[in-house]
């Protein structure tokens, strides 16, 4: 089954993969719900409490510094 990956803490869309349906776990950053198509200047973000995607402006996110890991 095609699944969509997101960062567990931020909800930022990370990409796609394929997994058996029994391995889909939103607490692990995996959902079967496809994100909306992003337009220039926006990024899909998964909202775990509502179980849905939303589009947010890219400007809402600051790049991480290497020492923030």
mmCIF file of the N, C-alpha and C atoms, coordinates in Angstrom:
data_MODEL
# 
_entry.id   MODEL 
# 
loop_
_atom_site.group_PDB 
_atom_site.id 
_atom_site.type_symbol 
_atom_site.label_atom_id 
_atom_site.label_alt_id 
_atom_site.label_comp_id 
_atom_site.label_asym_id 
_atom_site.label_entity_id 
_atom_site.label_seq_id 
_atom_site.pdbx_PDB_ins_code 
_atom_site.Cartn_x 
_atom_site.Cartn_y 
_atom_site.Cartn_z 
_atom_site.occupancy 
_atom_site.B_iso_or_equiv 
_atom_site.pdbx_formal_charge 
_atom_site.auth_seq_id 
_atom_site.auth_comp_id 
_atom_site.auth_asym_id 
_atom_site.auth_atom_id 
_atom_site.pdbx_PDB_model_num 
ATOM 1   N N  . UNK A 1 1  ? 0.844  -1.171 0.000  1.00 0.00 ? 1  UNK A N  1 
ATOM 2   C CA . UNK A 1 1  ? 0.000  0.000  0.000  1.00 0.00 ? 1  UNK A CA 1 
ATOM 3   C C  . UNK A 1 1  ? 0.893  1.239  0.000  1.00 0.00 ? 1  UNK A C  1 
ATOM 4   N N  . UNK A 1 2  ? 0.526  2.241  -0.783 1.00 0.00 ? 2  UNK A N  1 
ATOM 5   C CA . UNK A 1 2  ? 1.276  3.483  -0.814 1.00 0.00 ? 2  UNK A CA 1 
ATOM 6   C C  . UNK A 1 2  ? 0.996  4.264  0.469  1.00 0.00 ? 2  UNK A C  1 
ATOM 7   N N  . UNK A 1 3  ? 2.060  4.741  1.105  1.00 0.00 ? 3  UNK A N  1 
ATOM 8   C CA . UNK A 1 3  ? 1.940  5.511  2.339  1.00 0.00 ? 3  UNK A CA 1 
ATOM 9   C C  . UNK A 1 3  ? 2.719  6.819  2.194  1.00 0.00 ? 3  UNK A C  1 
ATOM 10  N N  . UNK A 1 4  ? 2.443  7.742  3.086  1.00 0.00 ? 4  UNK A N  1 
ATOM 11  C CA . UNK A 1 4  ? 3.046  9.073  3.059  1.00 0.00 ? 4  UNK A CA 1 
ATOM 12  C C  . UNK A 1 4  ? 3.730  9.298  4.397  1.00 0.00 ? 4  UNK A C  1 
ATOM 13  N N  . UNK A 1 5  ? 4.952  9.768  4.333  1.00 0.00 ? 5  UNK A N  1 
ATOM 14  C CA . UNK A 1 5  ? 5.784  9.920  5.523  1.00 0.00 ? 5  UNK A CA 1 
ATOM 15  C C  . UNK A 1 5  ? 5.832  11.379 5.949  1.00 0.00 ? 5  UNK A C  1 
ATOM 16  N N  . UNK A 1 6  ? 5.833  11.586 7.257  1.00 0.00 ? 6  UNK A N  1 
ATOM 17  C CA . UNK A 1 6  ? 5.930  12.940 7.792  1.00 0.00 ? 6  UNK A CA 1 
ATOM 18  C C  . UNK A 1 6  ? 6.789  12.921 9.048  1.00 0.00 ? 6  UNK A C  1 
ATOM 19  N N  . UNK A 1 7  ? 7.408  14.067 9.340  1.00 0.00 ? 7  UNK A N  1 
ATOM 20  C CA . UNK A 1 7  ? 8.226  14.207 10.547 1.00 0.00 ? 7  UNK A CA 1 
ATOM 21  C C  . UNK A 1 7  ? 7.284  14.162 11.743 1.00 0.00 ? 7  UNK A C  1 
ATOM 22  N N  . UNK A 1 8  ? 7.545  13.296 12.692 1.00 0.00 ? 8  UNK A N  1 
ATOM 23  C CA . UNK A 1 8  ? 6.646  13.077 13.831 1.00 0.00 ? 8  UNK A CA 1 
ATOM 24  C C  . UNK A 1 8  ? 6.410  14.347 14.639 1.00 0.00 ? 8  UNK A C  1 
ATOM 25  N N  . UNK A 1 9  ? 7.443  15.144 14.865 1.00 0.00 ? 9  UNK A N  1 
ATOM 26  C CA . UNK A 1 9  ? 7.285  16.341 15.695 1.00 0.00 ? 9  UNK A CA 1 
ATOM 27  C C  . UNK A 1 9  ? 6.693  17.526 14.939 1.00 0.00 ? 9  UNK A C  1 
ATOM 28  N N  . UNK A 1 10 ? 7.170  17.770 13.722 1.00 0.00 ? 10 UNK A N  1 
ATOM 29  C CA . UNK A 1 10 ? 6.726  18.962 12.986 1.00 0.00 ? 10 UNK A CA 1 
ATOM 30  C C  . UNK A 1 10 ? 5.551  18.687 12.049 1.00 0.00 ? 10 UNK A C  1 
ATOM 31  N N  . UNK A 1 11 ? 5.383  17.441 11.623 1.00 0.00 ? 11 UNK A N  1 
ATOM 32  C CA . UNK A 1 11 ? 4.331  17.101 10.665 1.00 0.00 ? 11 UNK A CA 1 
ATOM 33  C C  . UNK A 1 11 ? 4.722  17.342 9.219  1.00 0.00 ? 11 UNK A C  1 
ATOM 34  N N  . UNK A 1 12 ? 5.933  17.853 8.972  1.00 0.00 ? 12 UNK A N  1 
ATOM 35  C CA . UNK A 1 12 ? 6.356  18.141 7.608  1.00 0.00 ? 12 UNK A CA 1 
ATOM 36  C C  . UNK A 1 12 ? 6.389  16.882 6.753  1.00 0.00 ? 12 UNK A C  1 
ATOM 37  N N  . UNK A 1 13 ? 5.872  16.990 5.551  1.00 0.00 ? 13 UNK A N  1 
ATOM 38  C CA . UNK A 1 13 ? 5.856  15.890 4.588  1.00 0.00 ? 13 UNK A CA 1 
ATOM 39  C C  . UNK A 1 13 ? 7.286  15.514 4.214  1.00 0.00 ? 13 UNK A C  1 
ATOM 40  N N  . UNK A 1 14 ? 7.594  14.214 4.261  1.00 0.00 ? 14 UNK A N  1 
ATOM 41  C CA . UNK A 1 14 ? 8.940  13.733 3.965  1.00 0.00 ? 14 UNK A CA 1 
ATOM 42  C C  . UNK A 1 14 ? 9.036  12.928 2.686  1.00 0.00 ? 14 UNK A C  1 
ATOM 43  N N  . UNK A 1 15 ? 7.914  12.378 2.216  1.00 0.00 ? 15 UNK A N  1 
ATOM 44  C CA . UNK A 1 15 ? 7.964  11.577 1.003  1.00 0.00 ? 15 UNK A CA 1 
ATOM 45  C C  . UNK A 1 15 ? 6.958  10.447 1.022  1.00 0.00 ? 15 UNK A C  1 
ATOM 46  N N  . UNK A 1 16 ? 7.168  9.513  0.099  1.00 0.00 ? 16 UNK A N  1 
ATOM 47  C CA . UNK A 1 16 ? 6.251  8.380  -0.071 1.00 0.00 ? 16 UNK A CA 1 
ATOM 48  C C  . UNK A 1 16 ? 7.018  7.072  0.067  1.00 0.00 ? 16 UNK A C  1 
ATOM 49  N N  . UNK A 1 17 ? 6.261  6.006  0.341  1.00 0.00 ? 17 UNK A N  1 
ATOM 50  C CA . UNK A 1 17 ? 6.848  4.676  0.459  1.00 0.00 ? 17 UNK A CA 1 
ATOM 51  C C  . UNK A 1 17 ? 5.728  3.659  0.245  1.00 0.00 ? 17 UNK A C  1 
ATOM 52  N N  . UNK A 1 18 ? 6.051  2.400  0.344  1.00 0.00 ? 18 UNK A N  1 
ATOM 53  C CA . UNK A 1 18 ? 5.061  1.329  0.270  1.00 0.00 ? 18 UNK A CA 1 
ATOM 54  C C  . UNK A 1 18 ? 5.248  0.428  1.478  1.00 0.00 ? 18 UNK A C  1 
ATOM 55  N N  . UNK A 1 19 ? 4.142  0.133  2.176  1.00 0.00 ? 19 UNK A N  1 
ATOM 56  C CA . UNK A 1 19 ? 4.158  -0.735 3.356  1.00 0.00 ? 19 UNK A CA 1 
ATOM 57  C C  . UNK A 1 19 ? 2.884  -1.563 3.394  1.00 0.00 ? 19 UNK A C  1 
ATOM 58  N N  . UNK A 1 20 ? 2.904  -2.708 4.063  1.00 0.00 ? 20 UNK A N  1 
ATOM 59  C CA . UNK A 1 20 ? 1.663  -3.436 4.306  1.00 0.00 ? 20 UNK A CA 1 
ATOM 60  C C  . UNK A 1 20 ? 0.735  -2.573 5.185  1.00 0.00 ? 20 UNK A C  1 
ATOM 61  N N  . UNK A 1 21 ? -0.556 -2.658 4.974  1.00 0.00 ? 21 UNK A N  1 
ATOM 62  C CA . UNK A 1 21 ? -1.505 -1.806 5.693  1.00 0.00 ? 21 UNK A CA 1 
ATOM 63  C C  . UNK A 1 21 ? -1.409 -1.965 7.211  1.00 0.00 ? 21 UNK A C  1 
ATOM 64  N N  . UNK A 1 22 ? -1.038 -3.140 7.700  1.00 0.00 ? 22 UNK A N  1 
ATOM 65  C CA . UNK A 1 22 ? -0.949 -3.334 9.152  1.00 0.00 ? 22 UNK A CA 1 
ATOM 66  C C  . UNK A 1 22 ? 0.244  -2.605 9.774  1.00 0.00 ? 22 UNK A C  1 
ATOM 67  N N  . UNK A 1 23 ? 1.153  -2.094 8.954  1.00 0.00 ? 23 UNK A N  1 
ATOM 68  C CA . UNK A 1 23 ? 2.314  -1.370 9.470  1.00 0.00 ? 23 UNK A CA 1 
ATOM 69  C C  . UNK A 1 23 ? 2.136  0.146  9.480  1.00 0.00 ? 23 UNK A C  1 
ATOM 70  N N  . UNK A 1 24 ? 0.971  0.627  9.058  1.00 0.00 ? 24 UNK A N  1 
ATOM 71  C CA . UNK A 1 24 ? 0.721  2.071  9.046  1.00 0.00 ? 24 UNK A CA 1 
ATOM 72  C C  . UNK A 1 24 ? 0.437  2.534  10.470 1.00 0.00 ? 24 UNK A C  1 
ATOM 73  N N  . UNK A 1 25 ? 1.227  3.499  10.940 1.00 0.00 ? 25 UNK A N  1 
ATOM 74  C CA . UNK A 1 25 ? 1.097  3.978  12.317 1.00 0.00 ? 25 UNK A CA 1 
ATOM 75  C C  . UNK A 1 25 ? 1.453  5.463  12.357 1.00 0.00 ? 25 UNK A C  1 
ATOM 76  N N  . UNK A 1 26 ? 0.447  6.316  12.541 1.00 0.00 ? 26 UNK A N  1 
ATOM 77  C CA . UNK A 1 26 ? 0.680  7.759  12.559 1.00 0.00 ? 26 UNK A CA 1 
ATOM 78  C C  . UNK A 1 26 ? 1.641  8.171  13.664 1.00 0.00 ? 26 UNK A C  1 
ATOM 79  N N  . UNK A 1 27 ? 1.712  7.406  14.749 1.00 0.00 ? 27 UNK A N  1 
ATOM 80  C CA . UNK A 1 27 ? 2.660  7.752  15.803 1.00 0.00 ? 27 UNK A CA 1 
ATOM 81  C C  . UNK A 1 27 ? 4.102  7.522  15.347 1.00 0.00 ? 27 UNK A C  1 
ATOM 82  N N  . UNK A 1 28 ? 4.272  6.792  14.251 1.00 0.00 ? 28 UNK A N  1 
ATOM 83  C CA . UNK A 1 28 ? 5.597  6.543  13.681 1.00 0.00 ? 28 UNK A CA 1 
ATOM 84  C C  . UNK A 1 28 ? 5.866  7.448  12.479 1.00 0.00 ? 28 UNK A C  1 
ATOM 85  N N  . UNK A 1 29 ? 4.952  8.362  12.163 1.00 0.00 ? 29 UNK A N  1 
ATOM 86  C CA . UNK A 1 29 ? 5.156  9.271  11.042 1.00 0.00 ? 29 UNK A CA 1 
ATOM 87  C C  . UNK A 1 29 ? 4.731  8.704  9.705  1.00 0.00 ? 29 UNK A C  1 
ATOM 88  N N  . UNK A 1 30 ? 3.702  7.834  9.707  1.00 0.00 ? 30 UNK A N  1 
ATOM 89  C CA . UNK A 1 30 ? 3.229  7.189  8.488  1.00 0.00 ? 30 UNK A CA 1 
ATOM 90  C C  . UNK A 1 30 ? 1.708  7.305  8.415  1.00 0.00 ? 30 UNK A C  1 
ATOM 91  N N  . UNK A 1 31 ? 1.184  7.687  7.244  1.00 0.00 ? 31 UNK A N  1 
ATOM 92  C CA . UNK A 1 31 ? -0.262 7.734  7.051  1.00 0.00 ? 31 UNK A CA 1 
ATOM 93  C C  . UNK A 1 31 ? -0.603 7.270  5.641  1.00 0.00 ? 31 UNK A C  1 
ATOM 94  N N  . UNK A 1 32 ? -1.808 6.748  5.462  1.00 0.00 ? 32 UNK A N  1 
ATOM 95  C CA . UNK A 1 32 ? -2.285 6.349  4.137  1.00 0.00 ? 32 UNK A CA 1 
ATOM 96  C C  . UNK A 1 32 ? -2.978 7.516  3.436  1.00 0.00 ? 32 UNK A C  1 
ATOM 97  N N  . UNK A 1 33 ? -3.213 8.586  4.151  1.00 0.00 ? 33 UNK A N  1 
ATOM 98  C CA . UNK A 1 33 ? -3.890 9.759  3.594  1.00 0.00 ? 33 UNK A CA 1 
ATOM 99  C C  . UNK A 1 33 ? -2.900 10.604 2.793  1.00 0.00 ? 33 UNK A C  1 
ATOM 100 N N  . UNK A 1 34 ? -3.193 10.789 1.511  1.00 0.00 ? 34 UNK A N  1 
ATOM 101 C CA . UNK A 1 34 ? -2.293 11.554 0.642  1.00 0.00 ? 34 UNK A CA 1 
ATOM 102 C C  . UNK A 1 34 ? -2.327 13.039 0.999  1.00 0.00 ? 34 UNK A C  1 
ATOM 103 N N  . UNK A 1 35 ? -1.168 13.700 0.963  1.00 0.00 ? 35 UNK A N  1 
ATOM 104 C CA . UNK A 1 35 ? -1.139 15.134 1.235  1.00 0.00 ? 35 UNK A CA 1 
ATOM 105 C C  . UNK A 1 35 ? -1.706 15.917 0.054  1.00 0.00 ? 35 UNK A C  1 
ATOM 106 N N  . UNK A 1 36 ? -2.163 17.137 0.293  1.00 0.00 ? 36 UNK A N  1 
ATOM 107 C CA . UNK A 1 36 ? -2.633 17.970 -0.817 1.00 0.00 ? 36 UNK A CA 1 
ATOM 108 C C  . UNK A 1 36 ? -1.450 18.393 -1.682 1.00 0.00 ? 36 UNK A C  1 
ATOM 109 N N  . UNK A 1 37 ? -1.738 18.713 -2.923 1.00 0.00 ? 37 UNK A N  1 
ATOM 110 C CA . UNK A 1 37 ? -0.683 19.199 -3.810 1.00 0.00 ? 37 UNK A CA 1 
ATOM 111 C C  . UNK A 1 37 ? -0.217 20.568 -3.324 1.00 0.00 ? 37 UNK A C  1 
ATOM 112 N N  . UNK A 1 38 ? 1.059  20.685 -3.116 1.00 0.00 ? 38 UNK A N  1 
ATOM 113 C CA . UNK A 1 38 ? 1.619  21.954 -2.650 1.00 0.00 ? 38 UNK A CA 1 
ATOM 114 C C  . UNK A 1 38 ? 1.834  22.882 -3.839 1.00 0.00 ? 38 UNK A C  1 
ATOM 115 N N  . UNK A 1 39 ? 1.680  24.153 -3.616 1.00 0.00 ? 39 UNK A N  1 
ATOM 116 C CA . UNK A 1 39 ? 1.961  25.152 -4.635 1.00 0.00 ? 39 UNK A CA 1 
ATOM 117 C C  . UNK A 1 39 ? 3.217  25.905 -4.206 1.00 0.00 ? 39 UNK A C  1 
ATOM 118 N N  . UNK A 1 40 ? 3.846  26.644 -5.105 1.00 0.00 ? 40 UNK A N  1 
ATOM 119 C CA . UNK A 1 40 ? 5.069  27.364 -4.731 1.00 0.00 ? 40 UNK A CA 1 
ATOM 120 C C  . UNK A 1 40 ? 4.858  28.210 -3.480 1.00 0.00 ? 40 UNK A C  1 
ATOM 121 N N  . UNK A 1 41 ? 5.760  28.072 -2.548 1.00 0.00 ? 41 UNK A N  1 
ATOM 122 C CA . UNK A 1 41 ? 5.678  28.837 -1.304 1.00 0.00 ? 41 UNK A CA 1 
ATOM 123 C C  . UNK A 1 41 ? 4.909  28.149 -0.196 1.00 0.00 ? 41 UNK A C  1 
ATOM 124 N N  . UNK A 1 42 ? 4.453  26.904 -0.437 1.00 0.00 ? 42 UNK A N  1 
ATOM 125 C CA . UNK A 1 42 ? 3.715  26.181 0.603  1.00 0.00 ? 42 UNK A CA 1 
ATOM 126 C C  . UNK A 1 42 ? 4.303  24.792 0.790  1.00 0.00 ? 42 UNK A C  1 
ATOM 127 N N  . UNK A 1 43 ? 3.997  24.180 1.929  1.00 0.00 ? 43 UNK A N  1 
ATOM 128 C CA . UNK A 1 43 ? 4.481  22.845 2.250  1.00 0.00 ? 43 UNK A CA 1 
ATOM 129 C C  . UNK A 1 43 ? 3.368  22.081 2.964  1.00 0.00 ? 43 UNK A C  1 
ATOM 130 N N  . UNK A 1 44 ? 3.159  20.784 2.610  1.00 0.00 ? 44 UNK A N  1 
ATOM 131 C CA . UNK A 1 44 ? 2.160  19.981 3.324  1.00 0.00 ? 44 UNK A CA 1 
ATOM 132 C C  . UNK A 1 44 ? 2.654  19.616 4.726  1.00 0.00 ? 44 UNK A C  1 
ATOM 133 N N  . UNK A 1 45 ? 1.753  19.739 5.691  1.00 0.00 ? 45 UNK A N  1 
ATOM 134 C CA . UNK A 1 45 ? 2.051  19.409 7.088  1.00 0.00 ? 45 UNK A CA 1 
ATOM 135 C C  . UNK A 1 45 ? 0.914  18.539 7.615  1.00 0.00 ? 45 UNK A C  1 
ATOM 136 N N  . UNK A 1 46 ? 1.265  17.398 8.217  1.00 0.00 ? 46 UNK A N  1 
ATOM 137 C CA . UNK A 1 46 ? 0.260  16.495 8.769  1.00 0.00 ? 46 UNK A CA 1 
ATOM 138 C C  . UNK A 1 46 ? -0.059 16.899 10.202 1.00 0.00 ? 46 UNK A C  1 
ATOM 139 N N  . UNK A 1 47 ? -1.343 17.055 10.482 1.00 0.00 ? 47 UNK A N  1 
ATOM 140 C CA . UNK A 1 47 ? -1.816 17.409 11.827 1.00 0.00 ? 47 UNK A CA 1 
ATOM 141 C C  . UNK A 1 47 ? -2.328 16.129 12.479 1.00 0.00 ? 47 UNK A C  1 
ATOM 142 N N  . UNK A 1 48 ? -1.522 15.541 13.351 1.00 0.00 ? 48 UNK A N  1 
ATOM 143 C CA . UNK A 1 48 ? -1.893 14.267 13.975 1.00 0.00 ? 48 UNK A CA 1 
ATOM 144 C C  . UNK A 1 48 ? -3.174 14.333 14.796 1.00 0.00 ? 48 UNK A C  1 
ATOM 145 N N  . UNK A 1 49 ? -3.440 15.391 15.584 1.00 0.00 ? 49 UNK A N  1 
ATOM 146 C CA . UNK A 1 49 ? -4.689 15.406 16.349 1.00 0.00 ? 49 UNK A CA 1 
ATOM 147 C C  . UNK A 1 49 ? -5.949 15.312 15.480 1.00 0.00 ? 49 UNK A C  1 
ATOM 148 N N  . UNK A 1 50 ? -5.930 15.910 14.301 1.00 0.00 ? 50 UNK A N  1 
ATOM 149 C CA . UNK A 1 50 ? -7.117 15.853 13.423 1.00 0.00 ? 50 UNK A CA 1 
ATOM 150 C C  . UNK A 1 50 ? -6.992 14.772 12.361 1.00 0.00 ? 50 UNK A C  1 
ATOM 151 N N  . UNK A 1 51 ? -5.788 14.205 12.196 1.00 0.00 ? 51 UNK A N  1 
ATOM 152 C CA . UNK A 1 51 ? -5.584 13.174 11.187 1.00 0.00 ? 51 UNK A CA 1 
ATOM 153 C C  . UNK A 1 51 ? -5.721 13.700 9.773  1.00 0.00 ? 51 UNK A C  1 
ATOM 154 N N  . UNK A 1 52 ? -5.316 14.953 9.559  1.00 0.00 ? 52 UNK A N  1 
ATOM 155 C CA . UNK A 1 52 ? -5.468 15.544 8.223  1.00 0.00 ? 52 UNK A CA 1 
ATOM 156 C C  . UNK A 1 52 ? -4.236 16.371 7.854  1.00 0.00 ? 52 UNK A C  1 
ATOM 157 N N  . UNK A 1 53 ? -4.107 16.626 6.568  1.00 0.00 ? 53 UNK A N  1 
ATOM 158 C CA . UNK A 1 53 ? -3.029 17.463 6.049  1.00 0.00 ? 53 UNK A CA 1 
ATOM 159 C C  . UNK A 1 53 ? -3.513 18.891 5.919  1.00 0.00 ? 53 UNK A C  1 
ATOM 160 N N  . UNK A 1 54 ? -2.572 19.824 6.009  1.00 0.00 ? 54 UNK A N  1 
ATOM 161 C CA . UNK A 1 54 ? -2.866 21.221 5.721  1.00 0.00 ? 54 UNK A CA 1 
ATOM 162 C C  . UNK A 1 54 ? -1.663 21.792 4.990  1.00 0.00 ? 54 UNK A C  1 
ATOM 163 N N  . UNK A 1 55 ? -1.876 22.854 4.251  1.00 0.00 ? 55 UNK A N  1 
ATOM 164 C CA . UNK A 1 55 ? -0.785 23.536 3.578  1.00 0.00 ? 55 UNK A CA 1 
ATOM 165 C C  . UNK A 1 55 ? -0.408 24.763 4.384  1.00 0.00 ? 55 UNK A C  1 
ATOM 166 N N  . UNK A 1 56 ? 0.874  24.905 4.680  1.00 0.00 ? 56 UNK A N  1 
ATOM 167 C CA . UNK A 1 56 ? 1.371  26.059 5.418  1.00 0.00 ? 56 UNK A CA 1 
ATOM 168 C C  . UNK A 1 56 ? 2.420  26.771 4.579  1.00 0.00 ? 56 UNK A C  1 
ATOM 169 N N  . UNK A 1 57 ? 2.581  28.067 4.784  1.00 0.00 ? 57 UNK A N  1 
ATOM 170 C CA . UNK A 1 57 ? 3.622  28.784 4.043  1.00 0.00 ? 57 UNK A CA 1 
ATOM 171 C C  . UNK A 1 57 ? 5.014  28.305 4.458  1.00 0.00 ? 57 UNK A C  1 
ATOM 172 N N  . UNK A 1 58 ? 5.894  28.195 3.475  1.00 0.00 ? 58 UNK A N  1 
ATOM 173 C CA . UNK A 1 58 ? 7.269  27.788 3.753  1.00 0.00 ? 58 UNK A CA 1 
ATOM 174 C C  . UNK A 1 58 ? 7.914  28.743 4.744  1.00 0.00 ? 58 UNK A C  1 
ATOM 175 N N  . UNK A 1 59 ? 7.534  29.988 4.706  1.00 0.00 ? 59 UNK A N  1 
ATOM 176 C CA . UNK A 1 59 ? 8.121  30.986 5.603  1.00 0.00 ? 59 UNK A CA 1 
ATOM 177 C C  . UNK A 1 59 ? 7.835  30.698 7.079  1.00 0.00 ? 59 UNK A C  1 
ATOM 178 N N  . UNK A 1 60 ? 6.905  29.801 7.359  1.00 0.00 ? 60 UNK A N  1 
ATOM 179 C CA . UNK A 1 60 ? 6.589  29.452 8.748  1.00 0.00 ? 60 UNK A CA 1 
ATOM 180 C C  . UNK A 1 60 ? 7.670  28.576 9.377  1.00 0.00 ? 60 UNK A C  1 
ATOM 181 N N  . UNK A 1 61 ? 8.594  28.079 8.555  1.00 0.00 ? 61 UNK A N  1 
ATOM 182 C CA . UNK A 1 61 ? 9.637  27.182 9.044  1.00 0.00 ? 61 UNK A CA 1 
ATOM 183 C C  . UNK A 1 61 ? 11.003 27.801 8.841  1.00 0.00 ? 61 UNK A C  1 
ATOM 184 N N  . UNK A 1 62 ? 11.829 27.698 9.869  1.00 0.00 ? 62 UNK A N  1 
ATOM 185 C CA . UNK A 1 62 ? 13.205 28.180 9.789  1.00 0.00 ? 62 UNK A CA 1 
ATOM 186 C C  . UNK A 1 62 ? 14.098 26.974 9.523  1.00 0.00 ? 62 UNK A C  1 
ATOM 187 N N  . UNK A 1 63 ? 15.121 27.136 8.701  1.00 0.00 ? 63 UNK A N  1 
ATOM 188 C CA . UNK A 1 63 ? 16.053 26.019 8.497  1.00 0.00 ? 63 UNK A CA 1 
ATOM 189 C C  . UNK A 1 63 ? 16.747 25.651 9.802  1.00 0.00 ? 63 UNK A C  1 
ATOM 190 N N  . UNK A 1 64 ? 17.003 24.368 10.000 1.00 0.00 ? 64 UNK A N  1 
ATOM 191 C CA . UNK A 1 64 ? 17.696 23.908 11.196 1.00 0.00 ? 64 UNK A CA 1 
ATOM 192 C C  . UNK A 1 64 ? 19.178 24.093 11.041 1.00 0.00 ? 64 UNK A C  1 
ATOM 193 N N  . UNK A 1 65 ? 19.836 24.435 12.109 1.00 0.00 ? 65 UNK A N  1 
ATOM 194 C CA . UNK A 1 65 ? 21.296 24.497 12.121 1.00 0.00 ? 65 UNK A CA 1 
ATOM 195 C C  . UNK A 1 65 ? 21.828 23.102 12.370 1.00 0.00 ? 65 UNK A C  1 
ATOM 196 N N  . UNK A 1 66 ? 23.021 22.824 11.901 1.00 0.00 ? 66 UNK A N  1 
ATOM 197 C CA . UNK A 1 66 ? 23.628 21.491 12.061 1.00 0.00 ? 66 UNK A CA 1 
ATOM 198 C C  . UNK A 1 66 ? 23.753 21.097 13.521 1.00 0.00 ? 66 UNK A C  1 
ATOM 199 N N  . UNK A 1 67 ? 23.951 22.058 14.421 1.00 0.00 ? 67 UNK A N  1 
ATOM 200 C CA . UNK A 1 67 ? 24.102 21.712 15.827 1.00 0.00 ? 67 UNK A CA 1 
ATOM 201 C C  . UNK A 1 67 ? 22.784 21.620 16.581 1.00 0.00 ? 67 UNK A C  1 
ATOM 202 N N  . UNK A 1 68 ? 21.629 21.713 15.861 1.00 0.00 ? 68 UNK A N  1 
ATOM 203 C CA . UNK A 1 68 ? 20.309 21.566 16.491 1.00 0.00 ? 68 UNK A CA 1 
ATOM 204 C C  . UNK A 1 68 ? 19.902 20.108 16.639 1.00 0.00 ? 68 UNK A C  1 
ATOM 205 N N  . UNK A 1 69 ? 20.683 19.186 16.080 1.00 0.00 ? 69 UNK A N  1 
ATOM 206 C CA . UNK A 1 69 ? 20.307 17.763 16.098 1.00 0.00 ? 69 UNK A CA 1 
ATOM 207 C C  . UNK A 1 69 ? 20.278 17.186 17.469 1.00 0.00 ? 69 UNK A C  1 
# 
